[in-house]
Amino acid sequence: MTLHLHDTLARAVREFTPLTPGRVSVYLCGATVQAPPHIGHLRSGVVFDVLIRWLEASGYQVTFCRNVTDVEDKILRTAQAEGVPLWIVAERNQRAFTWAYDAIGCRPPDIEPRATGHIPEMIVLIRRLTESGHAYAGGSDVYFDVHSYPGYGALSGQRLEAMRPAEDADETGAKRDPRDFALWKAAKPGEPSWETPWGPGRPGWHLECSAMSTKYLGPSFDIHGGGMDLIFPHHEDEIAQSRAAGDGFARYWLHNGLLGLAGEKMSKSLGNSLLVTDVLRRVRAPELRYYLVQAHYRSLLEYSEDALEEAAAAYQRIERFVLRASEVQMGATDDDGAPGLPVSFRSAMDEDLAVPAALAAVHASVRDGNQALSASDKAGVRTSLAQARAMLDVLGLDPLAPPWAGAAVGAPGAGERLRDVLGSLVKLTLQQRDAARGRRDYATADAIRDGLEEIGRVAFSWLSRVWRVLSDVGPAPLDGDLQRSVHKAVKAVTDDFETFSFNTAIARLMELLNAFSKAGAPVPREGAETFLELLAPITPFITEELWHRFGNESSIHRQPWPTYDEALVTEERTTMVIQVNGRVRDTVEVPVTITPEEMQAIALDREKVVALLDGKVPTKIITVPPRLVNLVVV
């Protein structure tokens, strides 16, 4: 099946045929940067990110252009209200939009032009329109004559006589018709302006996109996109001025549905928007992306807390399977012979990006994969995992791919070091469970499973306490970035433990630890001490490292690690890891029955380790079964 897309201008789903075989050009109306982004803005970003990913997965080479409107009436009003230059407002909010797009996993466009950087191209376009009789000057303003273009109204399905007047103010009465729209606006005191043949001024909003899109994509290009609220007047005016000037312009017009709140469009001007930064304090970024992508892109998406939580839970089910299956497979899914995208997924995406049906295919693979995990069917697990990850990659939701995998783990090597230390235990535990089931020793297998589930329950209780303490301590205990890091750890690590993904759980905990370190531990002392008290029973080696990063201000009593259950170990020898101040310095083969005291003695007797200490005596020796000794030198 070939790709079909709904073309707003044709009011039909059309087979997609690019201008140049194998290449696709896409222009998306980006942000008008008068305020920080709300999640309604992100829906457009996510929808077209999925489109770009699907085009690339289908074999096309894509050129993607998304503009930034950095001079416009709303930005000017914000700047005037704040008493600052326009560029301060625009720059600040453009950075906020870039951060939000990155946070939600939208890949950057190939080119992101600013309106203020393309005034010469706009002047040329105005000259073409005035010379051809489609535009006229009224003082220092220049207007497009809507009567000069017979197709005006085709995109929005309106007749000219039924249209409302253009929103541009006509203070001089120079318009020939109230529906004529401004291409160039005369300079006003306190506003930025550029010199033109018609006098100083600034561009009209609609003119900007026509000039930028054709500069980078050519006079004719494949796809123009944006939200449905842009159909009229913005995109209607773009078509009129571009085609009146002689450009073929966009061949397909795609518009995404809006995000509503209490029956209204979510809008900064209506005061009912949900800022991205606020929502990401309640859910993780991939969960918000799942929420935004799950409905068909042309449908209205009504926001509610319940719907957001349901989307988060759905993504977590996918995430748990992917992480658990990847632990079991140990990288086997990267083989060249791995299966690709299922036919059901391809058919759904080719039918006007039917993401709901595509997600149904994802969940079907997850169900099959979970059944394969329960049956210890490694081949089935491998197939389901490969298919699920291939589909999730198209949707930008693969938990093991950037930006979700290993994001902000922190200090160099910290997460990797702990994953290496625990890797052998994870493998051994799962091997012993499989071995017990293989010899029909179901009592032992069930005991191992029950033990792992208990770890998950303990981790959940502990992390909930951490979150409550950190949320309550001090007048403003956490800044936004740190809150997101803490929340991400709290939301995710329980699932990691429950699905035996210990390596991933530790990586998430290290991410939390390093977030504190990066932020300079911006919590009151009592908050830091309470945090460490909660950490101590579960992760003493992390506690120790965190304690050193906070400095010697804490009076924490470090509690002993619970006794290691040697019933899980049947091999005769294992590897003991020796660390110095948290860095791996040596490994030693030791009997599995070694005691903590014997581990310490071996560590101190090793000449290599003593040499690394430069003859100093450790001030602390932390023994963490299974098989980890950390020599701390202050």
BAFILO-258180 format. One record per residue (C-alpha): x, y, z; residue in one letter. Coordinates in steps of 0.05 Angstrom, whole numbers, padded with zeros to 5 digits, always signed. Layout:
BEGIN
XYZa ...
// end
This chain:
BEGIN
+00000+00000+00000m +00025+00070-00016t +00021+00130+00031l -00044+00168+00031h -00053+00235+00066l -00114+00280+00078h -00106+00344+00037d -00146+00401+00068t -00149+00438+00001l -00177+00377-00035a -00220+00357+00025r -00201+00285+00011a -00149+00232+00027v -00102+00232-00032r -00046+00185-00053e +00020+00219-00037f +00066+00229-00095t +00126+00275-00083p +00151+00325-00133l +00218+00290-00137t +00219+00214-00131p +00251+00192-00066g +00253+00263-00036r +00200+00300+00005v +00199+00373+00025s +00158+00393+00087v +00143+00462+00116y +00111+00469+00184l +00086+00535+00213c +00124+00538+00278g +00117+00580+00340a +00098+00653+00347t +00142+00665+00407v +00103+00714+00450q +00098+00666+00510a +00125+00599+00534p +00095+00537+00501p +00034+00500+00526h +00020+00428+00509i -00026+00448+00453g +00035+00474+00415h +00069+00407+00425l +00013+00369+00391r +00031+00401+00324s +00105+00387+00337g +00093+00314+00354v +00045+00302+00296v +00094+00327+00244f +00152+00293+00279d +00116+00227+00269v +00102+00246+00196l +00176+00259+00184i +00196+00194+00218r +00146+00154+00177w +00168+00186+00112l +00240+00168+00129e +00220+00097+00150a +00186+00091+00082s +00251+00106+00047g +00244+00180+00031y +00298+00232+00041q +00263+00289+00077v +00279+00363+00081t +00241+00392+00140f +00233+00467+00151c +00198+00496+00212r +00197+00571+00221n +00199+00617+00281v +00155+00680+00279t +00196+00730+00320d +00162+00795+00298v +00087+00799+00303e +00032+00840+00338d +00025+00793+00398k +00100+00793+00411i +00101+00869+00407l +00044+00875+00457r +00080+00828+00506t +00145+00868+00499a +00108+00934+00510q +00073+00906+00572a +00140+00884+00601e +00176+00947+00580g +00230+00909+00543v +00253+00905+00470p +00217+00855+00425l +00279+00813+00415w +00284+00797+00490i +00214+00768+00490v +00226+00730+00425a +00293+00701+00445e +00270+00680+00514r +00209+00644+00488n +00244+00613+00428q +00292+00580+00477r +00231+00555+00516a +00201+00525+00453f +00266+00492+00433t +00272+00461+00502w +00200+00436+00499a +00209+00405+00430y +00272+00370+00454d +00240+00348+00519a +00182+00314+00482i +00229+00279+00433g +00216+00320+00371c +00277+00318+00326r +00301+00386+00304p +00284+00410+00234p +00336+00414+00179d +00327+00489+00178i +00291+00534+00228e +00288+00604+00197p +00268+00666+00236r +00224+00718+00204a +00270+00776+00223t +00326+00742+00185g +00288+00742+00119h +00265+00814+00107i +00300+00818+00039p +00262+00758+00013e +00197+00789+00038m +00212+00854+00002i +00224+00817-00063v +00158+00780-00056l +00120+00845-00043i +00152+00876-00105r +00130+00816-00147r +00058+00824-00122l +00054+00899-00132t +00084+00896-00202e +00034+00842-00222s -00025+00882-00195g -00041+00836-00136h -00019+00885-00082a -00022+00960-00072y +00009+01012-00026a -00033+01053+00022g +00015+01103+00051g +00072+01062+00080s +00026+01001+00087d +00021+00949+00031v -00041+00906+00023y -00059+00844-00017f -00120+00854-00061d -00162+00792-00047v -00207+00806-00108h -00146+00798-00153s -00139+00724-00137y -00201+00683-00158p -00183+00623-00115g -00185+00662-00050y -00226+00622+00001g -00215+00554-00030a -00174+00526+00028l -00224+00546+00082s -00285+00534+00038g -00311+00605+00044q -00340+00653-00006r -00308+00721-00008l -00372+00759+00005e -00384+00718+00069a -00315+00729+00099m -00302+00773+00159r -00256+00834+00151p -00181+00822+00158a -00155+00833+00229e -00103+00884+00206d -00120+00953+00231a -00134+01004+00175d -00123+01069+00211e -00114+01110+00148t -00173+01082+00108g -00126+01061+00053a -00156+00992+00042k -00196+00980-00021r -00234+00924+00014d -00238+00908+00089p -00218+00837+00073r -00152+00857+00041d -00095+00836+00087f -00029+00871+00103a +00035+00849+00071l +00075+00906+00102w +00058+00950+00161k +00081+01021+00168a +00129+01036+00226a +00101+01060+00292k +00138+01092+00350p +00173+01041+00393g +00166+00984+00342e +00223+00952+00303p +00225+00973+00229s +00263+00960+00165w +00272+01006+00105e +00234+00988+00041t +00213+01023-00023p +00145+01035+00010w +00175+01066+00073g +00199+01039+00140p +00158+00985+00173g +00154+00911+00189r +00124+00850+00154p +00054+00823+00161g +00049+00754+00192w +00023+00718+00130h +00078+00744+00085l +00133+00715+00128e +00118+00641+00116c +00111+00649+00041s +00179+00681+00037a +00215+00631+00082m +00184+00567+00056s +00200+00582-00017t +00271+00605+00000k +00289+00537+00029y +00242+00489-00006l +00234+00522-00074g +00174+00555-00108p +00137+00489-00106s +00144+00438-00049f +00108+00377-00024d +00074+00387+00044i +00053+00448+00084h +00028+00435+00155g +00001+00468+00217g -00057+00469+00265g -00129+00474+00242m -00133+00543+00272d -00085+00567+00218l -00128+00547+00159i -00160+00616+00158f -00135+00668+00151p -00061+00649+00155h -00056+00591+00106h -00111+00619+00061e -00070+00683+00055d -00005+00645+00043e -00036+00608-00016i -00064+00671-00046a -00001+00714-00043q +00046+00657-00064s +00005+00632-00123r -00012+00703-00145a +00063+00716-00148a +00071+00656-00194g +00095+00602-00145d +00064+00533-00146g +00073+00531-00070f +00050+00472-00028a +00019+00411-00062r -00011+00379+00001y -00040+00415+00061w -00041+00377+00127l -00074+00404+00189h -00074+00374+00258n -00133+00378+00306g -00128+00423+00366l -00121+00407+00440l -00182+00430+00478g -00195+00445+00551l -00267+00446+00577a -00294+00450+00506g -00249+00508+00485e -00186+00512+00443k -00125+00515+00488m -00096+00584+00478s -00049+00632+00512k -00096+00689+00496s -00155+00653+00529l -00114+00641+00592g -00132+00567+00593n -00066+00537+00571s -00025+00484+00608l +00048+00501+00605l +00094+00444+00584v +00137+00455+00645t +00077+00446+00691d +00052+00383+00657v +00121+00351+00659l +00120+00356+00734r +00062+00308+00734r +00082+00258+00680v +00147+00240+00645r +00162+00267+00576a +00150+00202+00538p +00084+00194+00574e +00063+00263+00551l +00085+00247+00481r +00043+00183+00482y -00017+00224+00504y -00008+00274+00447l +00004+00221+00394v -00048+00169+00412q -00108+00201+00377a -00114+00210+00302h -00078+00274+00284y -00139+00307+00253r -00184+00295+00313s -00198+00343+00370l -00161+00320+00433l -00197+00340+00497e -00150+00347+00556y -00165+00317+00623s -00123+00292+00680e -00155+00223+00675d -00138+00218+00601a -00066+00239+00615l -00059+00187+00670e -00089+00133+00625e -00039+00150+00571a +00018+00148+00621a -00005+00079+00645a -00009+00054+00573a +00061+00077+00558y +00087+00046+00622q +00059-00022+00601r +00098-00017+00536i +00160+00008+00572e +00159-00049+00623r +00158-00101+00568f +00213-00068+00527v +00259-00061+00587l +00246-00130+00614r +00253-00163+00546a +00317-00126+00530s +00347-00150+00596e +00329-00221+00577v +00354-00215+00506q +00420-00181+00524m +00425-00144+00458g +00403-00201+00413a +00351-00155+00380t +00406-00119+00342d +00420-00178+00296d +00412-00165+00222d +00358-00218+00216g +00311-00185+00265a +00239-00176+00239p +00217-00107+00218g +00151-00070+00219l +00088-00112+00219p +00041-00105+00160v -00015-00080+00205s +00029-00023+00228f +00051-00004+00158r -00021-00005+00133s -00045+00039+00189a +00010+00091+00179m +00001+00092+00104d -00074+00106+00114e -00067+00180+00133d -00023+00166+00193l -00075+00125+00231a -00035+00124+00296v -00092+00093+00338p -00090+00031+00294a -00014+00033+00293a -00013+00034+00370l -00060-00025+00370a -00006-00063+00331a +00045-00041+00383v +00003-00066+00441h -00010-00132+00404a +00065-00143+00399s +00073-00126+00473v +00019-00177+00492r +00052-00230+00450d +00119-00213+00481g +00094-00217+00552n +00065-00285+00538q +00132-00306+00509a +00167-00281+00571l +00120-00321+00616s +00134-00383+00574a +00210-00371+00572s +00204-00369+00496d +00266-00329+00479k +00253-00332+00404a +00183-00304+00414g +00210-00250+00460v +00262-00230+00409r +00211-00225+00353t +00161-00185+00394s +00215-00139+00422l +00244-00124+00353a +00175-00109+00324q +00154-00067+00383a +00218-00025+00382r +00214-00015+00306a +00143+00011+00313m +00159+00053+00373l +00218+00084+00337d +00171+00111+00284v +00126+00141+00338l +00185+00168+00377g +00168+00126+00437l +00223+00073+00441d +00245+00071+00515p +00315+00047+00494l +00327+00101+00441a +00347+00174+00450p +00324+00217+00484p +00292+00168+00532w +00349+00118+00541a +00402+00138+00591g +00384+00211+00589a +00420+00255+00638a +00451+00197+00676v +00501+00248+00701g +00573+00242+00720a +00617+00205+00669p +00613+00131+00680g +00569+00134+00742a +00509+00097+00715g +00552+00050+00673e +00595+00032+00733r +00535+00011+00775l +00503-00026+00718r +00568-00065+00708d +00571-00081+00783v +00499-00107+00784l +00499-00139+00716g +00526-00205+00739s +00474-00209+00795l +00417-00195+00748v +00440-00249+00700k +00453-00299+00756l +00385-00288+00788t +00347-00298+00723l +00390-00358+00705q +00375-00390+00772q +00301-00378+00764r +00303-00409+00694d +00345-00467+00720a +00296-00480+00776a +00237-00481+00729r +00277-00526+00681g +00286-00579+00736r +00213-00569+00757r +00235-00539+00824d +00176-00491+00823y +00181-00475+00897a +00250-00445+00887t +00229-00409+00823a +00169-00380+00858d +00211-00359+00917a +00258-00321+00872i +00199-00288+00837r +00167-00270+00903d +00232-00240+00928g +00238-00196+00867l +00166-00173+00874e +00180-00155+00947e +00238-00112+00924i +00190-00076+00879g +00141-00063+00936r +00196-00038+00981v +00223+00007+00926a +00154+00036+00914f +00144+00052+00988s +00213+00082+00994w +00208+00125+00932l +00139+00151+00953s +00169+00174+01018r +00227+00207+00983v +00180+00245+00938w +00136+00268+00995r +00196+00292+01036v +00228+00329+00979l +00162+00361+00959s +00149+00386+01030d +00218+00409+01054v +00233+00483+01051g +00199+00541+01017p +00222+00520+00947a +00261+00456+00954p +00269+00438+00881l +00276+00477+00817d +00237+00455+00755g +00291+00411+00724d +00306+00376+00789l +00232+00364+00803q +00226+00331+00735r +00286+00286+00750s +00259+00266+00817v +00189+00254+00790h +00217+00212+00732k +00255+00168+00781a +00195+00160+00827v +00148+00142+00769k +00195+00094+00734a +00238+00056+00782v +00182+00015+00814t +00165-00015+00746d +00239-00030+00735d +00242-00070+00799f +00177-00106+00786e +00200-00128+00718t +00269-00149+00743f +00303-00092+00705s +00352-00078+00761f +00404-00046+00716n +00354+00004+00690t +00329+00018+00760a +00399+00034+00784i +00411+00078+00723a +00349+00118+00741r +00371+00124+00813l +00438+00149+00790m +00403+00199+00745e +00368+00226+00807l +00432+00228+00846l +00469+00266+00792n +00411+00314+00784a +00424+00335+00856f +00498+00341+00842s +00489+00382+00778k +00441+00429+00813a +00490+00441+00870g +00443+00404+00918a +00392+00461+00921p +00354+00434+00981v +00357+00455+01054p +00405+00415+01097r +00348+00380+01134e +00319+00359+01067g +00386+00329+01045a +00394+00291+01110e +00323+00263+01106t +00335+00242+01034f +00398+00205+01054l +00364+00172+01112e +00313+00144+01064l +00366+00123+01014l +00410+00086+01065a +00370+00022+01075p +00362+00008+01001i +00425+00032+00966t +00484+00043+01013p +00535+00051+00958f +00493+00105+00925i +00481+00137+00993t +00556+00140+01005e +00570+00174+00939e +00512+00223+00949l +00537+00237+01020w +00605+00257+00993h +00574+00303+00941r +00534+00339+00993f +00598+00348+01033g +00609+00329+01105n +00548+00368+01129e +00504+00308+01140s +00501+00270+01205s +00470+00209+01173i +00476+00143+01208h +00490+00094+01151r +00449+00032+01163q +00477-00037+01147p +00458-00072+01084w +00409-00130+01093p +00438-00200+01094t +00449-00227+01025y +00407-00289+01009d +00460-00340+00988e +00405-00388+00968a +00403-00352+00901l +00476-00369+00886v +00496-00439+00865t +00560-00426+00826e +00625-00441+00863e +00661-00376+00848r +00641-00305+00831t +00675-00238+00818t +00688-00188+00874m +00692-00116+00851v +00739-00069+00889i +00726+00005+00885q +00765+00064+00911v +00721+00124+00925n +00668+00095+00880g +00713+00079+00821r +00727+00008+00800v +00801-00008+00811r +00805-00084+00812d +00766-00149+00807t +00782-00214+00844v +00754-00284+00835e +00728-00307+00903v +00685-00364+00930p +00611-00350+00931v +00608-00364+01006t +00656-00308+01024i +00635-00265+01083t +00636-00188+01084p +00696-00190+01132e +00735-00236+01085e +00718-00190+01027m +00748-00130+01064q +00810-00169+01082a +00821-00190+01009i +00811-00118+00986a +00862-00091+01035l +00913-00145+01020d +00915-00131+00946r +00980-00096+00930e +00951-00063+00869k +00895-00031+00908v +00941-00009+00964v +00986+00024+00912a +00926+00061+00884l +00913+00088+00954l +00983+00118+00955d +00996+00084+01021g +00936+00116+01055k +00891+00076+01101v +00817+00078+01082p +00773+00117+01129t +00714+00073+01112k +00703+00005+01081i +00634-00007+01053i +00617-00079+01038t +00555-00090+00995v +00540-00162+00979p +00536-00187+00927p +00611-00178+00918r +00624-00104+00922l +00675-00069+00966v +00684+00006+00965n +00746+00035+00999l +00733+00107+01018v +00791+00155+01027v +00774+00225+01051v 
// end
